Amino acid sequence: MIISPKTLYDILLNTFGQQHWWPIDEKYHLEQNSDPRFEIIVGAFLTQNTAWTNVEKALNNLKRQKALTIHKIAHIKDKSLKTMIQPSGFFNQKAKRLKLFSTYMEKKYKGDLQKLFSQETSEIRHELLSLKGVGLETADSILLYAGNHAVFVVDSYTKRISQRFPFLISSTSYEEIQIFFENELASTISKKEIVSAYREFHALLVKLAKEYCWKDKPNCTICPLTTLCKKCL
């Protein structure tokens, strides 16, 4: 039996409910008059190769020092930035990448994210990917969650689930999986709702993978999708 991404999305949404990603501290940004989209961008860099709980610790450190702005990170001392983001791991590398991104934004856009995100999706994506430390998943996370652009994010969880459920795709390529999901969902979800659907679907796939569809020993016995999964049948 073949199932569609929309069918899986509906089942996951009914099972787990809305996940409301990406979490941001709206109160903090109101008090600081700062751009909450930058918190998402910083989170997209920090979440590389670590758990979100570690990212939250690093973000809280940045907030305590009132350093969660493009200008502050572009001009902060390297040692101070590394100390603040240390909980996220690989902090030397991530500090360098955050500094590069922030400096780039200051020089080209004067720190105005709206100028970046007002361009065509393909242009922004190409530009983001040209920056050191920005890969496909990071670029697409920034586009979807910070830029409000209709781009489906593919991570390791999405790839895993794509191989275990009977979809009409067998590729493990990031962009082929992305095209498959985008084409399938675009035919069943309105343009007005597609961005929110992409956000929810990505979050729901992460939840499914973390709670049931584990990499080595998936917990098929209690998974709500056992009857649809090729690995469990």
N, C-alpha and C positions, 0 to 999 in steps of 0.2 A: 504494500500500500504506500502510495506517495502522498505526502502532505505538503501544504504550502506554508511559507513563512507567516502569512496572515493567520492561518489556523493555529500555528504554534503561538503566535503573539496573543491571540484571543484566549487561548487556554491558560497561558502564563498570567495574563492580566486578571482573569477570573480567579485564578488560584492564589496569586500573591498580592494582587491589588497594585495600585500605583506606587512607584518607588520615589518619585519627585527628585530625580537627579538633575542638576549637579548641586550638592549642598553648599550654600554660601551663607556667610554671616551678614545678613542684611542690616541688622542693627548697628554693627560695627561700621559699615560703609556709610550709613546715614550720619552717624556721629562724626566720622572722619571726613565726610564729603569726598569719598574715594570711589573709584570705579569697581563695582563687584565683579565685572568681567575679568579684571586682572587677577583676582583671587582664583578664578577657574583656570586661567592660563598657568599661573604658578603651580596650582595643583596638578595640572596635566604634565608638567615637567617633573614634579616631585614624586608622582605616583609610579614613575618608571622603576620597575624591579623592586617594588616594595608594597606593603599592605597599606590600605587607606588610613588605618589607625595611626601609623607612623607619620603619614602626611599631615594629619590633623594636628599632631604635636608640633610639627615644624611650622605650620600655618599659625598656630596659636603663639608661637615664639615671635613670628614676624609681626603679628597684631600687637603683642605686648610692647614691642619696640616701635610701633607705628611705622613699620617699614614696608607695608604691603601696597606700594605704589610703584609705578614705572620709574619715576624720578628717584625715589629713595633707593631702589635696588640698583639703578644705573650708577649711582654715586657712592653707595655704601662701601666701606672697606671690605676687601675680600675675606679677611679673617672673621669679621663680625657676621657676615652673611653665612659663612660656613658653619659657624657656631650655632646660629639660629636654625638652620635647616638640617643640622646633624642627625636628628631622629629619623629622617627619611632615607638615610643611607646614601652611599656614593656621593657624599656631600661636596667633595672637591670638584667633581665633574658637574654636578647639578648647579653648584654656585656659579661656575664658569658659564654654563649655558644660560642661566637666568640673567647674568650680567650682559652677555652678548645680545640676548633678545631685547632687554630693556634699553640698552644703549642704541641698538638698531631702531627701536620704536621712537626714541627721543630724536635721533638724527633725521629719520625719514618722515615721521608723522608728528613730531613735537609731542610725543606721548599721548596722542589722541587715538584711542582704539576705534572710534567710530569711523575715522578716515580709512583705517585698514579694512574694517568689515563692510564698508559701503561699496566695495568693489565686487566684481563678479566672483562667484565661488571658485571657479577654476584658476583665476588669477591669484587669489589669496592663497589657495592651496599650493600653487607652484612657488609662490614667494616664501611661504612658511617652510616648505621642504628644502628650500635653498639655504636655510639657516642651519648652522651646525647644531646638532643635538635634537633636531626636530625630524622624527620619522613619521611614517604614515599614520600610525595610531594617535600620536601626539597632535599632529596637524589636524586630523579629522575631529578629535575631541575638542580642540580649540574652536574649530569652525562650527561644530554642532552646538556645543554647550555655551560657549562665550559669544560666538558670532551669529547664532540663530540661523545658520545655513543648513540646508537639507542635505546632510552627508551622513551616511550610515557608518558607524564606527565598528571596525572589526578588530577584536582582540583575541588572545589565546583561547578564551572561553567560547567565543563565537565559532572559532575554527574547530574546536573540539566537538561542540554540539552539532555543527554542520556535518561532521563525519558520522555522528551517531544516530541522527534522525533521517528518515527517508525523504530527503529533498532531491530535487532534480539537479544536483550538482555534486561532483566528487572531487573538485579541485581544492587544494589547500592554499592557493594563492590569495593573498590579501585582496587584491583588486578584483579578481574574478568572483570571490565570495561577496564582496561589496556590491558589485554590479548586479549579481543575482538577487540579493536582498532588495536593493533599490528598485530594480525593475519589477519584481514581484509585488512589493508593497505599494509602489506608485500606481499600479493598476487597480488597487482595492481601497486606497486611502486618499482622501482629498488633499489637494495642495495646501489648503488651510491647516490641516491637521498633521501633515507629514512630519514636520520638525518635532512636535511633541511625541508622535508615535515612534520616531527613531530614538529619541531619548529614553522613552519608557522601555522599548524593546531591548535596547542595549543593557539597561539596568536590570531588566528581568532575566536576560540570559546570564548575566553575572551572578545573580541570586541563585538561579537554577544550578549553575556550575559549582558554586561554592557550597551549597547546601546538600546537593544530591549527585550531580554529574561530575564527580571527582576524576582527576586525571588517571590514576592507577586502579583504584577500586571504587567505582561508582556505587552509590547506595541505591541500587535498583529496587530493593524490596519495599521501600517506603516512598519512592519517587512518584509524584502524581502523574508522570508521563511514561510509566513503565510500558504500557501497551503500545506506545508509538515508537519506542526506541529500538533500533536495530541491534544494539549491544545486549539488550535485555531479553529479546525475543528468542 
